[in-house]
Amino acid sequence: MDLSAYRSVLSVPGVKTLLGFGLVFRVPFLATGVLLTLHTVTTLGRSYAEAGLVIAAGTVGSAVGQPLRGRAVDRVGLRRALLPALVTTAVLYSLAPFVGYGWLLVLVLITSVVPLPVFTVVRQSLSAQVGPDHRRTAYSLDSMAVELSFMAGPALGVWLATAWSTRSALLVTGGLILLAGLGLLVYDPPTRSVDADPGRPAASRLRWTAPLAVVLAASAAATVVLAGTDVAIVAFARDHHDLSMTGPVFIAWGLGSMVGAVVYGAWHRRAQPMLLLALLGLLTLPVGWAPSMPWLLVTILPAALVCAPIITATADAVAGLVEESVLGEAIGWHGSAMTGGTALGAPLAGACMDRWGPWAGFAVVGLVGFALAVVGMLVRAGASWWRREAAPVGSWAGSTDSL
């Protein structure tokens, strides 16, 4: 492990500013989920199931919208790609606090299809600024920032909703999100490397290959495990009548993930995403057999150490398998894969817990993650033609070794 890799990345002009921007401006985005849930249930007087549909609408829209917005950034540049998203964001958060449930569903869906690409642009710009050799370390730093944003975002949403009303909270959060978009418009971080050849014909569309599809499948499988674990922790706490321990467990989970990011970013080599996925699945599988919440906190830490590295490894592999001219779209697909996995993981764990108990939530998603990793490794080992499919197409192409 070599911590000097972090010094090298942070010494690149603009990287510290970009990471700080991402850390601060992701927070209001991550507050919206809990805010929309509270607004639907408390202010609109609807059920939690109906609140779940609002979140599902945002999830589906985001899965569709992220690759489209990434493609727009690749084709017309960041500033022009931001304009439609800024308009839809302003409209949503101006109207959403005051409309009924049906219109809220529509507004959330439309806005998530045309998202402000703060999450994806940060990673695309990091790739452009640090290059392939330091990309893994830069993505690890970004994963640490994302963990901090995840800790702060939902807490901010709950505080705003309880301190004021959900209507006021949505207006304030919308203003902060719009400010983030305007800040990105002014900041305009580079999305192409300085040594890119302007005379070389750029790929107009993402070229789909078997290795790319496998990495995206690993990304989705990883978030199936993570989303299922998220739900299973709460169910386990309720079953053991110890909801007060939920907060410490989530904090320990997040801190463990950050430690994993630090280690992985400083490690001397890349890890295969499928190997990390198998490890995440195996370590998650037995967590639900802990005898109590304090023991759950202990048993979840090994799996937590793999959370950030698997996301970093898949993002790094995606960036290494495509040309720079379509990197925004590829990162968008990576985000969509993770969004899709999240949408599948929670209901899968929930259905298993309803049938067999809280332990099954951890066991089933862990088993699914491990099984998909094994399938991926077997396919990779047996499909030699993938190497021909992933033959280098420039400094931004990788090989199946990244899988």
RAHU-V976338 format. One record per residue. RES is the residue in one letter. PHI is phi in whole degrees, -180 to 180 (* if undefined). BURIAL is # if it has 9 or more other ideal C-beta (glycine too) atoms within 8 Angstrom, else .. Layout:
<<RES & PHI & BURIAL> <RES & PHI & BURIAL>>
//
This chain:
<<M & * & .> <D & -128 & .> <L & -71 & .> <S & -65 & .> <A & -60 & #> <Y & -68 & #> <R & -63 & .> <S & -63 & #> <V & -67 & #> <L & -70 & #> <S & -82 & .> <V & -70 & #> <P & -56 & .> <G & 94 & #> <V & -69 & #> <K & -60 & .> <T & -63 & .> <L & -63 & #> <L & -65 & #> <G & -65 & .> <F & -60 & #> <G & -62 & #> <L & -61 & #> <V & -74 & .> <F & -85 & #> <R & -78 & #> <V & -57 & #> <P & -64 & #> <F & -61 & #> <L & -79 & #> <A & -86 & #> <T & -70 & #> <G & -60 & #> <V & -69 & #> <L & -66 & #> <L & -64 & #> <T & -64 & #> <L & -64 & #> <H & -65 & #> <T & -65 & #> <V & -80 & #> <T & -88 & #> <T & -82 & #> <L & -87 & #> <G & 68 & .> <R & -98 & .> <S & -84 & .> <Y & -67 & .> <A & -63 & .> <E & -69 & #> <A & -64 & #> <G & -62 & #> <L & -67 & #> <V & -63 & #> <I & -64 & #> <A & -64 & #> <A & -61 & #> <G & -66 & #> <T & -67 & #> <V & -62 & #> <G & -61 & #> <S & -66 & #> <A & -62 & #> <V & -78 & #> <G & -78 & #> <Q & -62 & #> <P & -65 & #> <L & -65 & #> <R & -69 & #> <G & -64 & #> <R & -64 & #> <A & -64 & #> <V & -61 & #> <D & -62 & #> <R & -87 & .> <V & -116 & .> <G & 93 & .> <L & -64 & #> <R & -64 & .> <R & -68 & .> <A & -71 & #> <L & -77 & #> <L & -57 & .> <P & -60 & .> <A & -67 & #> <L & -64 & #> <V & -65 & .> <T & -66 & #> <T & -64 & #> <A & -63 & #> <V & -67 & #> <L & -57 & #> <Y & -78 & #> <S & -82 & .> <L & -100 & #> <A & -54 & #> <P & -66 & #> <F & -119 & .> <V & -99 & .> <G & -78 & .> <Y & -62 & #> <G & -60 & .> <W & -67 & #> <L & -63 & #> <L & -56 & #> <V & -64 & .> <L & -64 & #> <V & -64 & #> <L & -63 & #> <I & -63 & #> <T & -67 & #> <S & -74 & #> <V & -74 & #> <V & -119 & #> <P & -84 & #> <L & -75 & #> <P & -86 & #> <V & -63 & #> <F & -63 & #> <T & -75 & #> <V & -67 & #> <V & -59 & #> <R & -71 & #> <Q & -63 & #> <S & -70 & #> <L & -59 & #> <S & -60 & #> <A & -66 & #> <Q & -85 & #> <V & -101 & #> <G & 82 & .> <P & -62 & #> <D & -66 & .> <H & -113 & #> <R & -64 & #> <R & -61 & #> <T & -66 & #> <A & -64 & #> <Y & -66 & #> <S & -65 & #> <L & -60 & #> <D & -66 & #> <S & -63 & #> <M & -63 & #> <A & -63 & #> <V & -63 & #> <E & -60 & #> <L & -64 & #> <S & -65 & #> <F & -66 & #> <M & -69 & #> <A & -87 & #> <G & -60 & #> <P & -60 & #> <A & -63 & .> <L & -63 & #> <G & -61 & #> <V & -64 & #> <W & -63 & .> <L & -64 & #> <A & -67 & #> <T & -84 & .> <A & -73 & .> <W & -119 & .> <S & -118 & .> <T & -67 & #> <R & -65 & #> <S & -64 & #> <A & -63 & #> <L & -65 & #> <L & -64 & #> <V & -65 & #> <T & -64 & #> <G & -61 & #> <G & -63 & #> <L & -68 & #> <I & -67 & #> <L & -63 & #> <L & -63 & #> <A & -62 & #> <G & -64 & #> <L & -66 & #> <G & -63 & #> <L & -66 & #> <L & -63 & #> <V & -73 & .> <Y & -64 & .> <D & 48 & .> <P & -65 & #> <P & -66 & #> <T & -114 & #> <R & -130 & .> <S & -70 & #> <V & -68 & .> <D & -95 & .> <A & -65 & .> <D & -83 & .> <P & -68 & .> <G & -87 & .> <R & -81 & .> <P & -59 & .> <A & -93 & .> <A & -63 & #> <S & -87 & .> <R & -139 & .> <L & -66 & #> <R & -94 & #> <W & -78 & .> <T & -130 & #> <A & -60 & #> <P & -60 & #> <L & -64 & #> <A & -62 & #> <V & -67 & #> <V & -64 & #> <L & -66 & #> <A & -64 & #> <A & -64 & #> <S & -62 & #> <A & -64 & #> <A & -63 & #> <A & -61 & #> <T & -78 & #> <V & -59 & #> <V & -65 & #> <L & -68 & #> <A & -67 & #> <G & -63 & #> <T & -63 & #> <D & -55 & #> <V & -69 & #> <A & -66 & #> <I & -60 & #> <V & -65 & #> <A & -63 & #> <F & -62 & #> <A & -64 & #> <R & -65 & #> <D & -65 & .> <H & -98 & .> <H & 53 & .> <D & -142 & .> <L & -64 & .> <S & -64 & .> <M & -87 & #> <T & -63 & #> <G & -58 & .> <P & -58 & .> <V & -66 & #> <F & -65 & #> <I & -64 & #> <A & -63 & #> <W & -61 & #> <G & -66 & #> <L & -67 & #> <G & -61 & #> <S & -63 & #> <M & -65 & #> <V & -61 & #> <G & -60 & #> <A & -65 & #> <V & -60 & #> <V & -66 & #> <Y & -66 & #> <G & -67 & #> <A & -96 & #> <W & -69 & #> <H & -81 & .> <R & -152 & .> <R & -78 & .> <A & -106 & #> <Q & -69 & #> <P & -55 & #> <M & -65 & #> <L & -67 & #> <L & -65 & #> <L & -63 & #> <A & -61 & #> <L & -66 & #> <L & -61 & #> <G & -64 & #> <L & -64 & #> <L & -75 & #> <T & -82 & #> <L & -51 & #> <P & -89 & #> <V & -58 & #> <G & -68 & #> <W & -91 & .> <A & -62 & #> <P & -78 & .> <S & -160 & .> <M & -64 & #> <P & -58 & .> <W & -71 & #> <L & -61 & #> <L & -57 & #> <V & -73 & .> <T & -73 & #> <I & -85 & #> <L & -62 & #> <P & -58 & .> <A & -67 & #> <A & -60 & #> <L & -62 & #> <V & -96 & #> <C & -60 & #> <A & -65 & #> <P & -59 & #> <I & -69 & #> <I & -67 & #> <T & -62 & #> <A & -64 & #> <T & -69 & #> <A & -64 & #> <D & -64 & #> <A & -65 & #> <V & -59 & #> <A & -63 & #> <G & -82 & #> <L & -107 & #> <V & -133 & #> <E & -74 & #> <E & -62 & #> <S & -68 & #> <V & -122 & #> <L & -65 & #> <G & -61 & #> <E & -65 & #> <A & -64 & #> <I & -66 & #> <G & -62 & #> <W & -66 & #> <H & -63 & #> <G & -63 & #> <S & -65 & #> <A & -62 & #> <M & -67 & #> <T & -63 & #> <G & -63 & #> <G & -63 & #> <T & -62 & #> <A & -65 & #> <L & -85 & #> <G & -65 & #> <A & -64 & #> <P & -66 & .> <L & -62 & #> <A & -63 & #> <G & -62 & #> <A & -64 & .> <C & -68 & #> <M & -70 & #> <D & -62 & .> <R & -86 & .> <W & -120 & .> <G & 118 & .> <P & -57 & #> <W & -58 & #> <A & -69 & #> <G & -60 & #> <F & -66 & #> <A & -64 & #> <V & -71 & #> <V & -67 & #> <G & -64 & #> <L & -65 & #> <V & -62 & #> <G & -60 & #> <F & -66 & #> <A & -63 & #> <L & -66 & #> <A & -65 & #> <V & -63 & #> <V & -60 & .> <G & -61 & #> <M & -68 & #> <L & -67 & .> <V & -64 & #> <R & -61 & #> <A & -68 & .> <G & -91 & .> <A & -101 & .> <S & -67 & .> <W & -70 & .> <W & -60 & #> <R & -63 & #> <R & -70 & .> <E & -64 & #> <A & -103 & #> <A & -59 & .> <P & -54 & .> <V & -118 & .> <G & 137 & .> <S & -66 & .> <W & -105 & #> <A & -101 & #> <G & -122 & #> <S & -128 & #> <T & -68 & #> <D & -62 & .> <S & -77 & #> <L & -87 & #>>
//
